[in-house]
Amino acid sequence: MPGPGTARRSYRAVRRVAPLILAAYRHWDQLSPKEKERYRQQAREYAERGAGYARGAASKLPGGRFRKQP
C-alpha cells in the first residue's frame, strides 16, 4: 500500500511534467504532415536499432535468450 506522501509526490511530479508535455504536444501539432512522417520514420529506425542491440546482447547470454528474473 502506498505511503502517505505518495499522492503529494505524484502531484508535484505532474505539476513539473505537465508544461513540458503541453509544449511537446503544441510543437507536434504545428508540424507539417511531411515533418511528422520524418519523425515517425526516425523513431522506427531507433526502435529497430535498439532491438538489434538487445538481440545481440541476448545472444551472448547462456541459452541465447533473455532469462526471466525470479
PDB file of N, CA, C and O in Angstrom:
ATOM      1  N   MET A   1       0.835  -1.179   0.000  1.00  0.00           N
ATOM      2  CA  MET A   1       0.000   0.000   0.000  1.00  0.00           C
ATOM      3  C   MET A   1       0.883   1.247   0.000  1.00  0.00           C
ATOM      4  O   MET A   1       1.853   1.317   0.755  1.00  0.00           O
ATOM      5  N   PRO A   2       0.557   2.225  -0.836  1.00  0.00           N
ATOM      6  CA  PRO A   2       1.382   3.428  -0.908  1.00  0.00           C
ATOM      7  C   PRO A   2       1.378   4.193   0.410  1.00  0.00           C
ATOM      8  O   PRO A   2       0.405   4.169   1.163  1.00  0.00           O
ATOM      9  N   GLY A   3       2.481   4.863   0.663  1.00  0.00           N
ATOM     10  CA  GLY A   3       2.604   5.657   1.878  1.00  0.00           C
ATOM     11  C   GLY A   3       1.850   6.974   1.768  1.00  0.00           C
ATOM     12  O   GLY A   3       1.322   7.308   0.707  1.00  0.00           O
ATOM     13  N   PRO A   4       1.802   7.717   2.860  1.00  0.00           N
ATOM     14  CA  PRO A   4       1.032   8.958   2.875  1.00  0.00           C
ATOM     15  C   PRO A   4       1.596  10.045   1.970  1.00  0.00           C
ATOM     16  O   PRO A   4       0.854  10.932   1.549  1.00  0.00           O
ATOM     17  N   GLY A   5       2.870  10.000   1.664  1.00  0.00           N
ATOM     18  CA  GLY A   5       3.468  11.038   0.819  1.00  0.00           C
ATOM     19  C   GLY A   5       3.389  10.749  -0.664  1.00  0.00           C
ATOM     20  O   GLY A   5       3.798  11.576  -1.479  1.00  0.00           O
ATOM     21  N   THR A   6       2.871   9.591  -1.026  1.00  0.00           N
ATOM     22  CA  THR A   6       2.841   9.200  -2.438  1.00  0.00           C
ATOM     23  C   THR A   6       1.989  10.147  -3.278  1.00  0.00           C
ATOM     24  O   THR A   6       2.393  10.540  -4.373  1.00  0.00           O
ATOM     25  N   ALA A   7       0.824  10.513  -2.775  1.00  0.00           N
ATOM     26  CA  ALA A   7      -0.059  11.411  -3.529  1.00  0.00           C
ATOM     27  C   ALA A   7       0.605  12.772  -3.714  1.00  0.00           C
ATOM     28  O   ALA A   7       0.511  13.372  -4.785  1.00  0.00           O
ATOM     29  N   ARG A   8       1.260  13.247  -2.695  1.00  0.00           N
ATOM     30  CA  ARG A   8       1.926  14.549  -2.771  1.00  0.00           C
ATOM     31  C   ARG A   8       3.062  14.513  -3.791  1.00  0.00           C
ATOM     32  O   ARG A   8       3.212  15.439  -4.588  1.00  0.00           O
ATOM     33  N   ARG A   9       3.854  13.457  -3.767  1.00  0.00           N
ATOM     34  CA  ARG A   9       4.954  13.330  -4.733  1.00  0.00           C
ATOM     35  C   ARG A   9       4.420  13.229  -6.150  1.00  0.00           C
ATOM     36  O   ARG A   9       4.969  13.828  -7.076  1.00  0.00           O
ATOM     37  N   SER A  10       3.350  12.470  -6.315  1.00  0.00           N
ATOM     38  CA  SER A  10       2.739  12.332  -7.638  1.00  0.00           C
ATOM     39  C   SER A  10       2.226  13.672  -8.141  1.00  0.00           C
ATOM     40  O   SER A  10       2.422  14.023  -9.304  1.00  0.00           O
ATOM     41  N   TYR A  11       1.573  14.412  -7.269  1.00  0.00           N
ATOM     42  CA  TYR A  11       1.040  15.722  -7.633  1.00  0.00           C
ATOM     43  C   TYR A  11       2.169  16.657  -8.068  1.00  0.00           C
ATOM     44  O   TYR A  11       2.046  17.353  -9.076  1.00  0.00           O
ATOM     45  N   ARG A  12       3.250  16.674  -7.320  1.00  0.00           N
ATOM     46  CA  ARG A  12       4.392  17.524  -7.670  1.00  0.00           C
ATOM     47  C   ARG A  12       5.005  17.115  -9.001  1.00  0.00           C
ATOM     48  O   ARG A  12       5.373  17.963  -9.814  1.00  0.00           O
ATOM     49  N   ALA A  13       5.110  15.812  -9.214  1.00  0.00           N
ATOM     50  CA  ALA A  13       5.685  15.330 -10.464  1.00  0.00           C
ATOM     51  C   ALA A  13       4.821  15.747 -11.657  1.00  0.00           C
ATOM     52  O   ALA A  13       5.337  16.175 -12.689  1.00  0.00           O
ATOM     53  N   VAL A  14       3.521  15.618 -11.505  1.00  0.00           N
ATOM     54  CA  VAL A  14       2.612  16.011 -12.583  1.00  0.00           C
ATOM     55  C   VAL A  14       2.724  17.507 -12.846  1.00  0.00           C
ATOM     56  O   VAL A  14       2.723  17.933 -14.001  1.00  0.00           O
ATOM     57  N   ARG A  15       2.819  18.306 -11.790  1.00  0.00           N
ATOM     58  CA  ARG A  15       2.933  19.753 -11.969  1.00  0.00           C
ATOM     59  C   ARG A  15       4.211  20.133 -12.695  1.00  0.00           C
ATOM     60  O   ARG A  15       4.222  21.107 -13.449  1.00  0.00           O
ATOM     61  N   ARG A  16       5.289  19.386 -12.484  1.00  0.00           N
ATOM     62  CA  ARG A  16       6.555  19.678 -13.170  1.00  0.00           C
ATOM     63  C   ARG A  16       6.523  19.228 -14.627  1.00  0.00           C
ATOM     64  O   ARG A  16       7.056  19.911 -15.501  1.00  0.00           O
ATOM     65  N   VAL A  17       5.908  18.099 -14.886  1.00  0.00           N
ATOM     66  CA  VAL A  17       5.960  17.497 -16.218  1.00  0.00           C
ATOM     67  C   VAL A  17       4.879  18.037 -17.157  1.00  0.00           C
ATOM     68  O   VAL A  17       5.091  18.097 -18.368  1.00  0.00           O
ATOM     69  N   ALA A  18       3.736  18.424 -16.621  1.00  0.00           N
ATOM     70  CA  ALA A  18       2.611  18.848 -17.456  1.00  0.00           C
ATOM     71  C   ALA A  18       2.972  19.961 -18.442  1.00  0.00           C
ATOM     72  O   ALA A  18       2.579  19.861 -19.605  1.00  0.00           O
ATOM     73  N   PRO A  19       3.696  21.014 -18.050  1.00  0.00           N
ATOM     74  CA  PRO A  19       4.039  22.051 -19.032  1.00  0.00           C
ATOM     75  C   PRO A  19       4.922  21.533 -20.166  1.00  0.00           C
ATOM     76  O   PRO A  19       4.808  21.982 -21.306  1.00  0.00           O
ATOM     77  N   LEU A  20       5.794  20.594 -19.846  1.00  0.00           N
ATOM     78  CA  LEU A  20       6.659  20.027 -20.882  1.00  0.00           C
ATOM     79  C   LEU A  20       5.844  19.201 -21.874  1.00  0.00           C
ATOM     80  O   LEU A  20       6.065  19.270 -23.083  1.00  0.00           O
ATOM     81  N   ILE A  21       4.915  18.431 -21.357  1.00  0.00           N
ATOM     82  CA  ILE A  21       4.059  17.620 -22.223  1.00  0.00           C
ATOM     83  C   ILE A  21       3.206  18.511 -23.111  1.00  0.00           C
ATOM     84  O   ILE A  21       3.042  18.233 -24.299  1.00  0.00           O
ATOM     85  N   LEU A  22       2.662  19.581 -22.539  1.00  0.00           N
ATOM     86  CA  LEU A  22       1.850  20.512 -23.310  1.00  0.00           C
ATOM     87  C   LEU A  22       2.673  21.192 -24.410  1.00  0.00           C
ATOM     88  O   LEU A  22       2.198  21.342 -25.535  1.00  0.00           O
ATOM     89  N   ALA A  23       3.888  21.597 -24.092  1.00  0.00           N
ATOM     90  CA  ALA A  23       4.755  22.227 -25.087  1.00  0.00           C
ATOM     91  C   ALA A  23       5.091  21.249 -26.213  1.00  0.00           C
ATOM     92  O   ALA A  23       5.088  21.623 -27.386  1.00  0.00           O
ATOM     93  N   ALA A  24       5.379  20.002 -25.855  1.00  0.00           N
ATOM     94  CA  ALA A  24       5.690  18.996 -26.872  1.00  0.00           C
ATOM     95  C   ALA A  24       4.479  18.749 -27.770  1.00  0.00           C
ATOM     96  O   ALA A  24       4.622  18.614 -28.986  1.00  0.00           O
ATOM     97  N   TYR A  25       3.289  18.689 -27.171  1.00  0.00           N
ATOM     98  CA  TYR A  25       2.079  18.478 -27.966  1.00  0.00           C
ATOM     99  C   TYR A  25       1.857  19.640 -28.927  1.00  0.00           C
ATOM    100  O   TYR A  25       1.542  19.423 -30.097  1.00  0.00           O
ATOM    101  N   ARG A  26       2.017  20.865 -28.448  1.00  0.00           N
ATOM    102  CA  ARG A  26       1.826  22.033 -29.310  1.00  0.00           C
ATOM    103  C   ARG A  26       2.831  22.046 -30.450  1.00  0.00           C
ATOM    104  O   ARG A  26       2.487  22.381 -31.584  1.00  0.00           O
ATOM    105  N   HIS A  27       4.073  21.682 -30.150  1.00  0.00           N
ATOM    106  CA  HIS A  27       5.096  21.627 -31.195  1.00  0.00           C
ATOM    107  C   HIS A  27       4.715  20.585 -32.246  1.00  0.00           C
ATOM    108  O   HIS A  27       4.781  20.852 -33.446  1.00  0.00           O
ATOM    109  N   TRP A  28       4.315  19.396 -31.788  1.00  0.00           N
ATOM    110  CA  TRP A  28       3.929  18.321 -32.705  1.00  0.00           C
ATOM    111  C   TRP A  28       2.739  18.744 -33.563  1.00  0.00           C
ATOM    112  O   TRP A  28       2.703  18.469 -34.763  1.00  0.00           O
ATOM    113  N   ASP A  29       1.782  19.404 -32.954  1.00  0.00           N
ATOM    114  CA  ASP A  29       0.571  19.817 -33.650  1.00  0.00           C
ATOM    115  C   ASP A  29       0.866  20.821 -34.766  1.00  0.00           C
ATOM    116  O   ASP A  29       0.121  20.891 -35.744  1.00  0.00           O
ATOM    117  N   GLN A  30       1.936  21.593 -34.632  1.00  0.00           N
ATOM    118  CA  GLN A  30       2.279  22.599 -35.626  1.00  0.00           C
ATOM    119  C   GLN A  30       3.134  22.060 -36.766  1.00  0.00           C
ATOM    120  O   GLN A  30       3.357  22.761 -37.753  1.00  0.00           O
ATOM    121  N   LEU A  31       3.609  20.842 -36.645  1.00  0.00           N
ATOM    122  CA  LEU A  31       4.441  20.270 -37.709  1.00  0.00           C
ATOM    123  C   LEU A  31       3.594  19.929 -38.930  1.00  0.00           C
ATOM    124  O   LEU A  31       2.405  19.629 -38.822  1.00  0.00           O
ATOM    125  N   SER A  32       4.236  19.982 -40.087  1.00  0.00           N
ATOM    126  CA  SER A  32       3.548  19.573 -41.306  1.00  0.00           C
ATOM    127  C   SER A  32       3.473  18.050 -41.353  1.00  0.00           C
ATOM    128  O   SER A  32       4.247  17.374 -40.676  1.00  0.00           O
ATOM    129  N   PRO A  33       2.551  17.501 -42.144  1.00  0.00           N
ATOM    130  CA  PRO A  33       2.472  16.034 -42.253  1.00  0.00           C
ATOM    131  C   PRO A  33       3.798  15.408 -42.703  1.00  0.00           C
ATOM    132  O   PRO A  33       4.148  14.312 -42.264  1.00  0.00           O
ATOM    133  N   LYS A  34       4.523  16.091 -43.563  1.00  0.00           N
ATOM    134  CA  LYS A  34       5.813  15.566 -44.038  1.00  0.00           C
ATOM    135  C   LYS A  34       6.824  15.490 -42.881  1.00  0.00           C
ATOM    136  O   LYS A  34       7.561  14.512 -42.756  1.00  0.00           O
ATOM    137  N   GLU A  35       6.848  16.528 -42.043  1.00  0.00           N
ATOM    138  CA  GLU A  35       7.761  16.518 -40.902  1.00  0.00           C
ATOM    139  C   GLU A  35       7.364  15.453 -39.885  1.00  0.00           C
ATOM    140  O   GLU A  35       8.225  14.787 -39.310  1.00  0.00           O
ATOM    141  N   LYS A  36       6.068  15.293 -39.664  1.00  0.00           N
ATOM    142  CA  LYS A  36       5.604  14.260 -38.738  1.00  0.00           C
ATOM    143  C   LYS A  36       6.021  12.881 -39.215  1.00  0.00           C
ATOM    144  O   LYS A  36       6.455  12.052 -38.415  1.00  0.00           O
ATOM    145  N   GLU A  37       5.895  12.629 -40.508  1.00  0.00           N
ATOM    146  CA  GLU A  37       6.282  11.327 -41.050  1.00  0.00           C
ATOM    147  C   GLU A  37       7.785  11.108 -40.905  1.00  0.00           C
ATOM    148  O   GLU A  37       8.226   9.989 -40.641  1.00  0.00           O
ATOM    149  N   ARG A  38       8.575  12.172 -41.077  1.00  0.00           N
ATOM    150  CA  ARG A  38      10.026  12.058 -40.907  1.00  0.00           C
ATOM    151  C   ARG A  38      10.356  11.659 -39.464  1.00  0.00           C
ATOM    152  O   ARG A  38      11.210  10.801 -39.241  1.00  0.00           O
ATOM    153  N   TYR A  39       9.686  12.275 -38.486  1.00  0.00           N
ATOM    154  CA  TYR A  39       9.903  11.913 -37.080  1.00  0.00           C
ATOM    155  C   TYR A  39       9.476  10.473 -36.812  1.00  0.00           C
ATOM    156  O   TYR A  39      10.163   9.747 -36.094  1.00  0.00           O
ATOM    157  N   ARG A  40       8.358  10.059 -37.379  1.00  0.00           N
ATOM    158  CA  ARG A  40       7.899   8.671 -37.176  1.00  0.00           C
ATOM    159  C   ARG A  40       8.913   7.686 -37.739  1.00  0.00           C
ATOM    160  O   ARG A  40       9.207   6.665 -37.116  1.00  0.00           O
ATOM    161  N   GLN A  41       9.449   7.994 -38.924  1.00  0.00           N
ATOM    162  CA  GLN A  41      10.443   7.120 -39.541  1.00  0.00           C
ATOM    163  C   GLN A  41      11.694   7.042 -38.666  1.00  0.00           C
ATOM    164  O   GLN A  41      12.261   5.966 -38.478  1.00  0.00           O
ATOM    165  N   GLN A  42      12.117   8.180 -38.137  1.00  0.00           N
ATOM    166  CA  GLN A  42      13.278   8.194 -37.241  1.00  0.00           C
ATOM    167  C   GLN A  42      13.017   7.317 -36.018  1.00  0.00           C
ATOM    168  O   GLN A  42      13.889   6.548 -35.613  1.00  0.00           O
ATOM    169  N   ALA A  43      11.843   7.424 -35.433  1.00  0.00           N
ATOM    170  CA  ALA A  43      11.501   6.623 -34.251  1.00  0.00           C
ATOM    171  C   ALA A  43      11.532   5.138 -34.589  1.00  0.00           C
ATOM    172  O   ALA A  43      12.018   4.329 -33.798  1.00  0.00           O
ATOM    173  N   ARG A  44      11.010   4.773 -35.773  1.00  0.00           N
ATOM    174  CA  ARG A  44      11.050   3.358 -36.190  1.00  0.00           C
ATOM    175  C   ARG A  44      12.489   2.869 -36.303  1.00  0.00           C
ATOM    176  O   ARG A  44      12.819   1.771 -35.854  1.00  0.00           O
ATOM    177  N   GLU A  45      13.346   3.697 -36.910  1.00  0.00           N
ATOM    178  CA  GLU A  45      14.751   3.305 -37.070  1.00  0.00           C
ATOM    179  C   GLU A  45      15.434   3.145 -35.717  1.00  0.00           C
ATOM    180  O   GLU A  45      16.202   2.205 -35.512  1.00  0.00           O
ATOM    181  N   TYR A  46      15.153   4.070 -34.789  1.00  0.00           N
ATOM    182  CA  TYR A  46      15.749   3.955 -33.459  1.00  0.00           C
ATOM    183  C   TYR A  46      15.267   2.686 -32.765  1.00  0.00           C
ATOM    184  O   TYR A  46      16.056   2.003 -32.112  1.00  0.00           O
ATOM    185  N   ALA A  47      13.996   2.367 -32.898  1.00  0.00           N
ATOM    186  CA  ALA A  47      13.444   1.164 -32.265  1.00  0.00           C
ATOM    187  C   ALA A  47      14.076  -0.086 -32.863  1.00  0.00           C
ATOM    188  O   ALA A  47      14.417  -1.018 -32.134  1.00  0.00           O
ATOM    189  N   GLU A  48      14.234  -0.113 -34.173  1.00  0.00           N
ATOM    190  CA  GLU A  48      14.861  -1.274 -34.823  1.00  0.00           C
ATOM    191  C   GLU A  48      16.310  -1.422 -34.389  1.00  0.00           C
ATOM    192  O   GLU A  48      16.781  -2.534 -34.149  1.00  0.00           O
ATOM    193  N   ARG A  49      17.018  -0.303 -34.288  1.00  0.00           N
ATOM    194  CA  ARG A  49      18.420  -0.343 -33.862  1.00  0.00           C
ATOM    195  C   ARG A  49      18.513  -0.856 -32.421  1.00  0.00           C
ATOM    196  O   ARG A  49      19.368  -1.683 -32.106  1.00  0.00           O
ATOM    197  N   GLY A  50      17.641  -0.366 -31.561  1.00  0.00           N
ATOM    198  CA  GLY A  50      17.635  -0.825 -30.168  1.00  0.00           C
ATOM    199  C   GLY A  50      17.313  -2.302 -30.057  1.00  0.00           C
ATOM    200  O   GLY A  50      17.914  -3.018 -29.256  1.00  0.00           O
ATOM    201  N   ALA A  51      16.356  -2.760 -30.868  1.00  0.00           N
ATOM    202  CA  ALA A  51      16.002  -4.180 -30.854  1.00  0.00           C
ATOM    203  C   ALA A  51      17.187  -5.024 -31.324  1.00  0.00           C
ATOM    204  O   ALA A  51      17.429  -6.115 -30.806  1.00  0.00           O
ATOM    205  N   GLY A  52      17.909  -4.516 -32.292  1.00  0.00           N
ATOM    206  CA  GLY A  52      19.096  -5.234 -32.767  1.00  0.00           C
ATOM    207  C   GLY A  52      20.146  -5.360 -31.674  1.00  0.00           C
ATOM    208  O   GLY A  52      20.749  -6.420 -31.501  1.00  0.00           O
ATOM    209  N   TYR A  53      20.365  -4.265 -30.931  1.00  0.00           N
ATOM    210  CA  TYR A  53      21.318  -4.317 -29.818  1.00  0.00           C
ATOM    211  C   TYR A  53      20.852  -5.308 -28.758  1.00  0.00           C
ATOM    212  O   TYR A  53      21.657  -6.058 -28.207  1.00  0.00           O
ATOM    213  N   ALA A  54      19.559  -5.311 -28.475  1.00  0.00           N
ATOM    214  CA  ALA A  54      19.022  -6.225 -27.465  1.00  0.00           C
ATOM    215  C   ALA A  54      19.188  -7.677 -27.922  1.00  0.00           C
ATOM    216  O   ALA A  54      19.573  -8.541 -27.135  1.00  0.00           O
ATOM    217  N   ARG A  55      18.896  -7.935 -29.190  1.00  0.00           N
ATOM    218  CA  ARG A  55      19.079  -9.307 -29.702  1.00  0.00           C
ATOM    219  C   ARG A  55      20.539  -9.729 -29.607  1.00  0.00           C
ATOM    220  O   ARG A  55      20.837 -10.865 -29.240  1.00  0.00           O
ATOM    221  N   GLY A  56      21.451  -8.816 -29.936  1.00  0.00           N
ATOM    222  CA  GLY A  56      22.878  -9.127 -29.848  1.00  0.00           C
ATOM    223  C   GLY A  56      23.297  -9.436 -28.420  1.00  0.00           C
ATOM    224  O   GLY A  56      24.061 -10.371 -28.179  1.00  0.00           O
ATOM    225  N   ALA A  57      22.799  -8.657 -27.481  1.00  0.00           N
ATOM    226  CA  ALA A  57      23.127  -8.895 -26.079  1.00  0.00           C
ATOM    227  C   ALA A  57      22.518 -10.206 -25.607  1.00  0.00           C
ATOM    228  O   ALA A  57      23.145 -10.949 -24.853  1.00  0.00           O
ATOM    229  N   ALA A  58      21.303 -10.491 -26.046  1.00  0.00           N
ATOM    230  CA  ALA A  58      20.628 -11.722 -25.626  1.00  0.00           C
ATOM    231  C   ALA A  58      21.343 -12.948 -26.169  1.00  0.00           C
ATOM    232  O   ALA A  58      21.380 -13.990 -25.516  1.00  0.00           O
ATOM    233  N   SER A  59      21.909 -12.826 -27.359  1.00  0.00           N
ATOM    234  CA  SER A  59      22.578 -13.987 -27.953  1.00  0.00           C
ATOM    235  C   SER A  59      23.845 -14.351 -27.175  1.00  0.00           C
ATOM    236  O   SER A  59      24.345 -15.470 -27.289  1.00  0.00           O
ATOM    237  N   LYS A  60      24.361 -13.408 -26.386  1.00  0.00           N
ATOM    238  CA  LYS A  60      25.558 -13.685 -25.598  1.00  0.00           C
ATOM    239  C   LYS A  60      25.239 -14.324 -24.249  1.00  0.00           C
ATOM    240  O   LYS A  60      26.148 -14.774 -23.552  1.00  0.00           O
ATOM    241  N   LEU A  61      23.960 -14.369 -23.873  1.00  0.00           N
ATOM    242  CA  LEU A  61      23.573 -14.989 -22.615  1.00  0.00           C
ATOM    243  C   LEU A  61      23.546 -16.503 -22.764  1.00  0.00           C
ATOM    244  O   LEU A  61      23.362 -17.009 -23.871  1.00  0.00           O
ATOM    245  N   PRO A  62      23.725 -17.230 -21.675  1.00  0.00           N
ATOM    246  CA  PRO A  62      23.608 -18.686 -21.757  1.00  0.00           C
ATOM    247  C   PRO A  62      22.218 -19.065 -22.266  1.00  0.00           C
ATOM    248  O   PRO A  62      21.213 -18.574 -21.751  1.00  0.00           O
ATOM    249  N   GLY A  63      22.160 -19.904 -23.238  1.00  0.00           N
ATOM    250  CA  GLY A  63      20.889 -20.293 -23.833  1.00  0.00           C
ATOM    251  C   GLY A  63      20.466 -19.361 -24.957  1.00  0.00           C
ATOM    252  O   GLY A  63      19.516 -19.658 -25.681  1.00  0.00           O
ATOM    253  N   GLY A  64      21.159 -18.234 -25.114  1.00  0.00           N
ATOM    254  CA  GLY A  64      20.897 -17.332 -26.223  1.00  0.00           C
ATOM    255  C   GLY A  64      19.614 -16.526 -26.129  1.00  0.00           C
ATOM    256  O   GLY A  64      19.172 -15.962 -27.130  1.00  0.00           O
ATOM    257  N   ARG A  65      19.010 -16.458 -24.964  1.00  0.00           N
ATOM    258  CA  ARG A  65      17.768 -15.701 -24.817  1.00  0.00           C
ATOM    259  C   ARG A  65      17.803 -14.936 -23.508  1.00  0.00           C
ATOM    260  O   ARG A  65      18.628 -15.193 -22.631  1.00  0.00           O
ATOM    261  N   PHE A  66      16.891 -13.995 -23.403  1.00  0.00           N
ATOM    262  CA  PHE A  66      16.726 -13.302 -22.126  1.00  0.00           C
ATOM    263  C   PHE A  66      16.092 -14.268 -21.140  1.00  0.00           C
ATOM    264  O   PHE A  66      15.174 -15.015 -21.477  1.00  0.00           O
ATOM    265  N   ARG A  67      16.590 -14.239 -19.941  1.00  0.00           N
ATOM    266  CA  ARG A  67      16.027 -15.091 -18.900  1.00  0.00           C
ATOM    267  C   ARG A  67      15.107 -14.258 -18.045  1.00  0.00           C
ATOM    268  O   ARG A  67      15.393 -13.097 -17.752  1.00  0.00           O
ATOM    269  N   LYS A  68      13.985 -14.862 -17.641  1.00  0.00           N
ATOM    270  CA  LYS A  68      13.083 -14.179 -16.726  1.00  0.00           C
ATOM    271  C   LYS A  68      13.672 -14.192 -15.337  1.00  0.00           C
ATOM    272  O   LYS A  68      14.225 -15.193 -14.882  1.00  0.00           O
ATOM    273  N   GLN A  69      13.541 -13.049 -14.667  1.00  0.00           N
ATOM    274  CA  GLN A  69      14.030 -12.951 -13.304  1.00  0.00           C
ATOM    275  C   GLN A  69      13.011 -13.615 -12.368  1.00  0.00           C
ATOM    276  O   GLN A  69      11.805 -13.512 -12.597  1.00  0.00           O
ATOM    277  N   PRO A  70      13.485 -14.294 -11.319  1.00  0.00           N
ATOM    278  CA  PRO A  70      12.557 -14.946 -10.387  1.00  0.00           C
ATOM    279  C   PRO A  70      11.738 -13.935  -9.607  1.00  0.00           C
ATOM    280  O   PRO A  70      10.910 -14.317  -8.780  1.00  0.00           O
TER     281      PRO A  70
END
